[in-house]
Structure formats: C-alpha cells, structure tokens
Amino acid sequence: MKILSVIIPTYNEEAYLERALWSVQFADEIIVIDSLSTDNTLKIAESYNCKIISRQFDNFSNQKNHALTFATGDWVLFLDADERITHKLQSQIVAAMNSNAHTGYKLKFPHFFINRFLYHHYNYVTRLVIRTQCHFEGSVHEKLIIEGSIGKLTAPVLHYTYKGLQHYISKKDSYAWFQAKQMLDKGKKANYFHLAFKPFYRFFSSYILRGGFRDGIPGLAVASINAYGVFSRYAKLILLQNNLK
C-alpha cells in the first residue's frame, strides 16, 4: 500500500479546518502549513495530531513547496481548509495511488455558491501527485508542475468556495492585481478590445457553453462575476502599464 501525505495551507481557518481534517483521516500523514494564524486554527490542527509548520506567507507556491520538504508519503494530496473529501473520492484516491497508471490526478471541483453546489460550473485541478515528481510555480493561481502523465478522478471534492457575494467579488478583485502584475512582467499588453471581448467570452463560456444556465440564478451570478473578474484583470493591467496604480 502506498503512503499518503495531505498538505493543507491555513490562515485563520477555525470555521472550516476541522471538517477538512475529518475528511482526510484515511491519510497516513496530515501537514498543516500555517501563515501565522491568530485564531484557533492551530489548536484544531493539534487536536488531530497534524504535523504543523508555521511560516510567514509570501506566495502560494513558496508556501506549498516548503511544506513538501516535510512530507514523507509516496503521494501527496493538496487540500484547502474549505474543501472536503467524500467517501467515494477517498476510494478513488486509494485505488489511483496503487494503480501506477499516472504520476498525478486532477480532481473535480463543483463551485458552491448561494448555498448550493453548481454541478454545471466546475473545474478540474491537479491535486494528487507522486511527492518526488512535483513542485509549484507562480505567485497566485499557483501551478503544480508534474513530471509524467495526469489522470482524472470523477467523484467531486466538496468545495465551499465562497462565503457570500461580497466575498466572491472581493476575491476576484484581489486576484486581479496579482494576475495583472504577472501579465505585465511577461510583457503582455492590454487594450480596449480586451476590456470588451474577454469578459464577454468568459460569460458566454461559463453560462452557455458549460451549461451554467442550468444552475439557475446562482449560475447566472457566477458567470457574471467571473466576467467581471476578467474585466478587472485587464483594467488593472492597463493601469499598471501606464503607471497609474
């Protein structure tokens, strides 16, 4: 049987962490990489006998790469505090680790918004990987770099994505600055075409092509806010490239 380490980044996650920890009790090792929380996050982690690492946050990639140096499992599962592994997904994870079919696996994340899961609005994200064949790059929306093939697991992760409408919009705005800075550093430029077309296409893709309309009002809200997030990113890039921030 292969050994599994779970890595959970935290910062003031007392409202969510315990349920995440409970959902991964099948793992051989749980590592909490904490960004100096000031609430009861660490007490909760201690009660579950987690390996706790405290580190000042600088960016997502460095935080997770640092945690990887403490992991001892053959495989690593990266989980956020507001995510839950179901029994069905647990079985798929164990089977995948022992199959030797792939180096890593993407997990399915339906969005949770306005008190419901949006099963027509989801992402596949690589989260399960052989420990010695991965590392992270990028400061925001960090990318997991894997040496080898990647499969998919079909059972969804329960991800309590957004705590409310204002939280969702604020998160989009916060990420937009990071994304705009990354684009500027790569020499990319934005213009009024990007401001008009890119948000429209994001809405069309989310609401029509991916079936978001079948999720009712929450699906419409998510598609609209995602389009706003794209607009915000390019608007901020225009500000940065003209030294107007």
C-alpha positions as CSV (number, residue, x, y, z in Angstrom):
1,M,0.0,0.0,0.0
2,K,1.3,3.5,-0.9
3,I,1.6,6.1,1.8
4,L,-0.4,9.3,1.5
5,S,0.5,12.8,2.9
6,V,-2.0,15.5,2.9
7,I,-0.9,19.2,2.8
8,I,-3.4,21.9,4.0
9,P,-2.4,25.6,3.9
10,T,-4.1,27.7,6.5
11,Y,-4.6,31.2,7.8
12,N,-7.4,31.8,10.4
13,E,-9.4,28.8,9.2
14,E,-11.1,27.8,12.5
15,A,-14.5,27.8,10.9
16,Y,-13.6,25.3,8.2
17,L,-10.5,23.3,9.2
18,E,-11.9,20.6,11.4
19,R,-14.3,19.3,8.8
20,A,-11.4,19.2,6.2
21,L,-9.2,17.3,8.7
22,W,-12.1,14.9,9.5
23,S,-12.5,14.1,5.8
24,V,-8.8,13.0,5.3
25,Q,-8.4,10.8,8.3
26,F,-7.7,7.9,5.9
27,A,-4.3,9.6,5.1
28,D,-1.1,8.4,6.8
29,E,0.1,12.0,7.5
30,I,-1.5,15.4,7.6
31,I,0.7,18.5,7.3
32,V,-0.8,22.0,8.1
33,I,1.3,24.8,6.7
34,D,0.1,27.8,8.6
35,S,0.6,31.5,7.8
36,L,0.8,32.7,11.4
37,S,-2.9,32.3,12.3
38,T,-4.3,34.4,15.2
39,D,-7.5,32.3,15.8
40,N,-7.9,28.7,16.9
41,T,-6.6,27.1,13.7
42,L,-3.5,25.7,15.3
43,K,-5.4,24.3,18.3
44,I,-7.7,22.4,15.9
45,A,-4.8,21.1,14.0
46,E,-3.1,19.9,17.2
47,S,-6.2,18.1,18.2
48,Y,-6.0,16.0,15.0
49,N,-2.3,15.3,15.6
50,C,-1.2,17.1,12.5
51,K,2.4,18.0,11.7
52,I,2.3,21.8,12.0
53,I,4.6,24.1,10.1
54,S,4.4,27.9,10.8
55,R,5.7,30.2,8.1
56,Q,5.2,33.8,7.1
57,F,3.2,33.9,3.9
58,D,4.9,35.4,0.8
59,N,3.2,33.5,-2.0
60,F,1.2,30.3,-2.6
61,S,4.0,28.4,-4.4
62,N,6.7,29.0,-1.8
63,Q,4.3,28.0,1.0
64,K,3.4,24.7,-0.6
65,N,6.9,23.9,-1.8
66,H,8.1,24.5,1.8
67,A,5.5,22.1,3.1
68,L,6.6,19.5,0.5
69,T,10.0,19.3,2.1
70,F,8.4,17.9,5.3
71,A,6.2,15.3,3.6
72,T,7.2,11.7,3.8
73,G,4.4,9.9,1.8
74,D,4.8,8.3,-1.6
75,W,1.9,10.5,-2.7
76,V,0.7,14.0,-1.7
77,L,-2.8,15.3,-1.7
78,F,-3.1,19.1,-1.6
79,L,-6.3,20.3,0.1
80,D,-7.6,23.7,1.2
81,A,-9.4,24.2,4.6
82,D,-12.7,24.8,2.9
83,E,-12.6,21.5,1.0
84,R,-13.9,18.0,1.9
85,I,-13.0,14.6,0.5
86,T,-16.1,12.3,0.2
87,H,-16.0,8.6,0.9
88,K,-16.4,7.9,-2.8
89,L,-13.5,10.1,-3.7
90,Q,-11.4,8.6,-0.9
91,S,-11.9,5.1,-2.5
92,Q,-10.9,6.6,-5.9
93,I,-7.8,8.2,-4.4
94,V,-6.6,5.0,-2.8
95,A,-7.2,3.0,-6.0
96,A,-5.4,5.6,-8.1
97,M,-2.3,5.6,-5.9
98,N,-2.0,1.9,-6.1
99,S,-2.6,1.6,-9.8
100,N,0.7,3.1,-11.0
101,A,-1.3,4.4,-14.0
102,H,-0.3,8.1,-13.7
103,T,2.1,10.4,-11.9
104,G,-0.7,12.8,-10.9
105,Y,-4.5,13.2,-10.9
106,K,-6.9,16.0,-11.5
107,L,-9.9,16.3,-9.0
108,K,-13.3,17.7,-9.9
109,F,-14.4,20.9,-8.1
110,P,-18.0,22.0,-8.5
111,H,-18.5,25.5,-7.2
112,F,-20.5,26.2,-4.1
113,F,-22.4,29.5,-4.3
114,I,-25.6,30.9,-2.7
115,N,-26.0,27.7,-0.5
116,R,-25.8,25.2,-3.3
117,F,-23.3,23.2,-5.4
118,L,-23.2,24.2,-9.0
119,Y,-22.6,21.0,-10.8
120,H,-22.5,22.6,-14.3
121,H,-19.9,25.1,-13.1
122,Y,-16.8,23.2,-12.1
123,N,-13.0,23.0,-12.6
124,Y,-10.6,20.1,-12.8
125,V,-7.4,20.8,-10.8
126,T,-4.4,18.7,-10.3
127,R,-4.2,17.9,-6.5
128,L,-3.0,14.3,-6.1
129,V,0.6,13.6,-7.2
130,I,3.7,11.5,-6.5
131,R,5.7,13.5,-4.0
132,T,9.1,13.3,-5.7
133,Q,7.8,14.4,-9.1
134,C,6.2,17.7,-8.5
135,H,6.8,21.4,-7.5
136,F,4.8,24.6,-7.6
137,E,5.5,27.7,-9.7
138,G,3.7,31.1,-9.8
139,S,2.7,33.6,-7.0
140,V,-1.1,33.5,-7.5
141,H,-3.2,30.7,-9.0
142,E,0.0,28.6,-8.4
143,K,0.7,25.9,-11.0
144,L,1.6,22.4,-10.0
145,I,4.4,21.2,-12.3
146,I,4.4,17.4,-12.7
147,E,6.9,15.0,-14.4
148,G,4.7,12.5,-16.0
149,S,1.1,11.7,-17.1
150,I,-2.0,13.1,-15.4
151,G,-5.3,11.2,-15.0
152,K,-8.8,12.3,-13.7
153,L,-10.9,11.2,-10.8
154,T,-14.6,11.6,-11.2
155,A,-16.0,11.9,-7.7
156,P,-16.3,15.6,-6.7
157,V,-14.4,17.5,-4.0
158,L,-16.9,19.3,-1.8
159,H,-15.5,22.8,-2.0
160,Y,-17.3,25.6,0.0
161,T,-15.8,28.1,-2.4
162,Y,-17.3,31.5,-1.5
163,K,-18.7,32.7,1.8
164,G,-21.1,35.2,0.1
165,L,-21.5,37.6,-2.8
166,Q,-19.2,40.3,-1.4
167,H,-16.5,37.7,-0.6
168,Y,-16.6,36.4,-4.1
169,I,-16.3,39.8,-5.7
170,S,-13.5,40.9,-3.3
171,K,-11.6,37.7,-4.1
172,K,-11.8,38.4,-7.8
173,D,-10.5,41.9,-7.3
174,S,-7.7,40.7,-5.1
175,Y,-6.6,38.1,-7.6
176,A,-6.9,40.6,-10.5
177,W,-4.0,42.7,-9.2
178,F,-1.7,39.6,-8.9
179,Q,-2.7,38.4,-12.4
180,A,-2.2,41.8,-13.9
181,K,1.2,42.1,-12.4
182,Q,2.2,38.7,-13.7
183,M,1.0,39.6,-17.2
184,L,2.9,42.9,-17.1
185,D,6.1,41.0,-16.0
186,K,5.7,38.7,-19.0
187,G,5.5,41.7,-21.4
188,K,1.8,41.3,-22.2
189,K,-0.3,44.4,-23.0
190,A,-4.0,45.1,-22.7
191,N,-6.2,47.4,-24.8
192,Y,-9.9,48.3,-25.1
193,F,-10.5,45.2,-27.2
194,H,-9.5,43.0,-24.3
195,L,-11.8,45.0,-22.0
196,A,-14.8,44.4,-24.3
197,F,-14.2,40.9,-25.7
198,K,-12.5,38.9,-23.0
199,P,-15.2,39.5,-20.3
200,F,-18.0,38.7,-22.8
201,Y,-16.4,35.5,-23.9
202,R,-15.9,34.4,-20.2
203,F,-19.6,35.0,-19.5
204,F,-20.6,33.1,-22.7
205,S,-18.3,30.2,-22.0
206,S,-19.4,29.9,-18.3
207,Y,-23.2,30.4,-18.8
208,I,-23.8,28.9,-22.2
209,L,-21.0,26.5,-23.3
210,R,-20.5,25.0,-19.9
211,G,-24.2,24.9,-19.1
212,G,-24.2,27.4,-16.2
213,F,-27.8,28.4,-17.1
214,R,-28.9,25.0,-15.7
215,D,-27.8,26.2,-12.3
216,G,-30.5,28.9,-12.1
217,I,-29.8,32.3,-10.5
218,P,-26.6,31.1,-8.8
219,G,-25.3,30.0,-12.2
220,L,-26.1,33.5,-13.7
221,A,-24.4,35.2,-10.8
222,V,-21.2,33.2,-11.0
223,A,-21.0,33.7,-14.8
224,S,-21.5,37.5,-14.4
225,I,-18.9,37.8,-11.6
226,N,-16.4,35.7,-13.5
227,A,-16.8,38.1,-16.4
228,Y,-16.3,41.0,-14.1
229,G,-13.1,39.3,-12.8
230,V,-11.7,39.2,-16.3
231,F,-12.6,42.8,-16.9
232,S,-11.0,43.8,-13.6
233,R,-7.8,41.9,-14.6
234,Y,-7.4,43.8,-17.9
235,A,-8.4,47.1,-16.5
236,K,-5.7,46.8,-13.8
237,L,-3.2,45.7,-16.4
238,I,-3.9,48.9,-18.4
239,L,-3.4,50.9,-15.2
240,L,-0.1,49.2,-14.5
241,Q,1.3,49.6,-18.0
242,N,0.5,53.3,-17.8
243,N,1.9,53.7,-14.3
244,L,-1.5,54.8,-13.0
245,K,-1.7,52.5,-9.9
